[in-house]
Amino acid sequence: MSDKRVVIVGGGFAGLCAAYTLLKRGITPLLLEAEERAGGRGKGERVDGFSLDMGAFVFTSTYDTAFRLCGELGLPLVPSMMKFGHYRKGRWVTTTPDQSFWNFVRHLRTAITMGFLSPAGMRAGSKVMREIHRQAPYMSFAGDSPLAEIDDDESFGEYLERLRVPETLQVTLRGPLDMILGDPMPAGQALMRAYIGETMLHSGRVYMPERGIGSLSEALANACADAIRVSTPVRRIVVADGKATGVVVDGETIEADAVICAVPGTKVLDLVPELPEETRRALGAVSYSTGCRVVIGLDHSPLPPGWHGALYPEDDDTPLLLNRTAFLPACAPPGKSILDLLIGRERAKELIPLSDEEVKRELLGAARRKAPPGSALPGDDEGLFYRVYRWEEALCMGEPGMLAAMADVPGQIAGRIENLVLAGDYTRVPAVNGALSSGEGAAIAVADLLASRAG
Ligand SMILES: Cc1cc2nc3c(=O)[nH]c(=O)nc-3n(C[C@H](O)[C@H](O)[C@H](O)COP(=O)(O)OP(=O)(O)OC[C@H]3O[C@@H](n4cnc5c(N)ncnc54)[C@H](O)[C@@H]3O)c2cc1C
């Protein structure tokens, strides 16, 4: 099979995992990446002994493919609880997903402040928990998650309304979702419930490689180095007589026996306009949040002792604050730390066109105005270094019904365009694990196809 050429378009987690899986099957693919470096939204950066994540930064407890790959590539996983302060009505309360009795007693005042213990709050809270427990088997980020089966036309906002969840409680439930930078309300309730379910059912436990998610994309890219060609944007996937036969890059057409298209869902139609009408419709439902992030290296800890981060309500322009080194001490030299400021929604759209210096000034200024007591946030010109990362397309939020619609796509393409497989976070439960398992699945499908032809 070595004379068969497989071209992979896009070198994010989906494309990298496809390349890695094909190499394990004895097939050397050609991965074409538009940017100067592979990794996509999972890229990391090393600066003066610090390890920074530019995009994704946490795994939840059901990231099966991600865990397996970290094991294979020798990256130890660090489990962590999310210890966040939550800003509400001018006061700080700590959110704690631990469901033990003592924890409940310890945080009784918090529960009262958050509205959990009002009659309406208790009714709604127990209804939400009953629903989450009933549907727990669906709420998995694992590659073969049946989450799509419960992805109907209801938005997350409508879902909360149907359960009569009071506004105060909605803020609490949506807190963890703000971490992912998008507006969860119009997004599909199945996906949003998976995030909430993950927090509630697994006590808010998250997992990360000790040097961050960027170390996984780096390890994958190193393992596939000979197969990757960077700075090579693909202009078009060539489809002739119902078959994908190659790709067009600037000045060249590269022939292929199979093509894996691993770009974000919004870019697929430009590359393959020949896709069936129902697939075009499904892709029309794919949308992404916008994100903007400032990372600052410090020689002191920016948040009060024991705090991993601070969350603000979604109508507040204060960024999510993360003390990355409280989760992952190995990401900074001894005694140093990393402050991460993240913002999404409309505010990120306003910031993206500004200069790095302006973005840092804006986000740091907003953070300083509402920093938790005991914080030591830097001044505008303090810090060892800073980086600004802009994401026009950050998290795939998915309109209601998007996951279910995407689950039908492979069947629609089969028999219409041979030798073409779509991969990417939007084709699974959209997150790092979905991207990885989609790439793995695409590679296995292509390897089997080539093997069946060779046979
Ligand atoms: C700020 C931020 C925070 C996030 N936090 C989390 C998190 O904590 N946990 C989590 O699970 N997920 C998180 N995510 C989402 C996660 O990063 C993505 O779901 C995942 O990385 C998507 O991988 P992908 O391969 O599908 O797409 P991408 O990473 O977008 O990869 C697509 C690749 O295709 C390339 N490309 C595009 N067009 C072309 C072309 N024409 N020719 C060649 N190459 C092309 C792109 O340059 C890119 O490298 C976050 C994302 C962001 C941005």
The ligand as a MOL file (V3000), in Angstrom:
LIG
                    3D

  0  0  0     0  0            999 V3000
M  V30 BEGIN CTAB
M  V30 COUNTS 53 58 0 0 0
M  V30 BEGIN ATOM
M  V30 1 C -9.2110 29.5280 23.1970 0
M  V30 2 C -9.6940 28.1120 23.0290 0
M  V30 3 C -9.9430 27.3450 24.1590 0
M  V30 4 C -10.3760 26.0220 24.0070 0
M  V30 5 N -10.5170 25.2590 25.1300 0
M  V30 6 C -10.7450 23.9470 24.9810 0
M  V30 7 C -10.6420 23.0920 26.0940 0
M  V30 8 O -10.2830 23.5250 27.1790 0
M  V30 9 N -10.9060 21.7670 25.9210 0
M  V30 10 C -11.2440 21.2640 24.7010 0
M  V30 11 O -11.4750 20.0570 24.5960 0
M  V30 12 N -11.3100 22.0400 23.6210 0
M  V30 13 C -11.0390 23.3620 23.7170 0
M  V30 14 N -11.0190 24.1500 22.6140 0
M  V30 15 C -11.4300 23.5550 21.3240 0
M  V30 16 C -10.3470 22.6670 20.7230 0
M  V30 17 O -9.1680 23.4120 20.6480 0
M  V30 18 C -10.8160 22.2280 19.3270 0
M  V30 19 O -12.0410 21.5310 19.4430 0
M  V30 20 C -9.8150 21.2890 18.6330 0
M  V30 21 O -8.4800 21.6780 18.8380 0
M  V30 22 C -10.1560 21.2910 17.1430 0
M  V30 23 O -9.2450 20.5160 16.3970 0
M  V30 24 P -9.4690 20.3520 14.8350 0
M  V30 25 O -8.3330 19.5570 14.3230 0
M  V30 26 O -10.8460 19.8540 14.5770 0
M  V30 27 O -9.4550 21.8330 14.2240 0
M  V30 28 P -8.2830 22.9200 14.2100 0
M  V30 29 O -7.4530 22.8510 15.4160 0
M  V30 30 O -8.9410 24.2010 13.8800 0
M  V30 31 O -7.3670 22.4480 12.9930 0
M  V30 32 C -7.6650 22.7540 11.6650 0
M  V30 33 C -6.3360 23.0070 10.9370 0
M  V30 34 O -6.6180 23.1610 9.5450 0
M  V30 35 C -5.7790 24.1780 9.0550 0
M  V30 36 N -6.3980 24.6610 7.8150 0
M  V30 37 C -7.5350 25.3870 7.6700 0
M  V30 38 N -7.7900 25.5940 6.3680 0
M  V30 39 C -6.7930 24.9780 5.6790 0
M  V30 40 C -6.4970 24.8270 4.2850 0
M  V30 41 N -7.2640 25.3510 3.3350 0
M  V30 42 N -5.3850 24.1130 3.9210 0
M  V30 43 C -4.5740 23.5580 4.8790 0
M  V30 44 N -4.8100 23.6890 6.1940 0
M  V30 45 C -5.9030 24.3780 6.5890 0
M  V30 46 C -5.7550 25.2030 10.1760 0
M  V30 47 O -4.6430 26.0980 10.0490 0
M  V30 48 C -5.6560 24.2920 11.4000 0
M  V30 49 O -4.3100 24.0160 11.7430 0
M  V30 50 C -10.5900 25.4700 22.7110 0
M  V30 51 C -10.3400 26.2520 21.5900 0
M  V30 52 C -9.8720 27.5490 21.7390 0
M  V30 53 C -9.5340 28.3390 20.5070 0
M  V30 END ATOM
M  V30 BEGIN BOND
M  V30 1 1 1 2
M  V30 2 1 2 3
M  V30 3 2 2 52
M  V30 4 2 3 4
M  V30 5 1 4 5
M  V30 6 1 4 50
M  V30 7 2 5 6
M  V30 8 1 6 7
M  V30 9 1 6 13
M  V30 10 2 7 8
M  V30 11 1 7 9
M  V30 12 1 9 10
M  V30 13 2 10 11
M  V30 14 1 10 12
M  V30 15 2 12 13
M  V30 16 1 13 14
M  V30 17 1 14 15
M  V30 18 1 14 50
M  V30 19 1 15 16
M  V30 20 1 16 17
M  V30 21 1 16 18
M  V30 22 1 18 19
M  V30 23 1 18 20
M  V30 24 1 20 21
M  V30 25 1 20 22
M  V30 26 1 22 23
M  V30 27 1 23 24
M  V30 28 2 24 25
M  V30 29 1 24 26
M  V30 30 1 24 27
M  V30 31 1 27 28
M  V30 32 2 28 29
M  V30 33 1 28 30
M  V30 34 1 28 31
M  V30 35 1 31 32
M  V30 36 1 32 33
M  V30 37 1 33 34
M  V30 38 1 33 48
M  V30 39 1 34 35
M  V30 40 1 35 36
M  V30 41 1 35 46
M  V30 42 1 36 37
M  V30 43 1 36 45
M  V30 44 2 37 38
M  V30 45 1 38 39
M  V30 46 1 39 40
M  V30 47 2 39 45
M  V30 48 1 40 41
M  V30 49 2 40 42
M  V30 50 1 42 43
M  V30 51 2 43 44
M  V30 52 1 44 45
M  V30 53 1 46 47
M  V30 54 1 46 48
M  V30 55 1 48 49
M  V30 56 2 50 51
M  V30 57 1 51 52
M  V30 58 1 52 53
M  V30 END BOND
M  V30 END CTAB
M  END
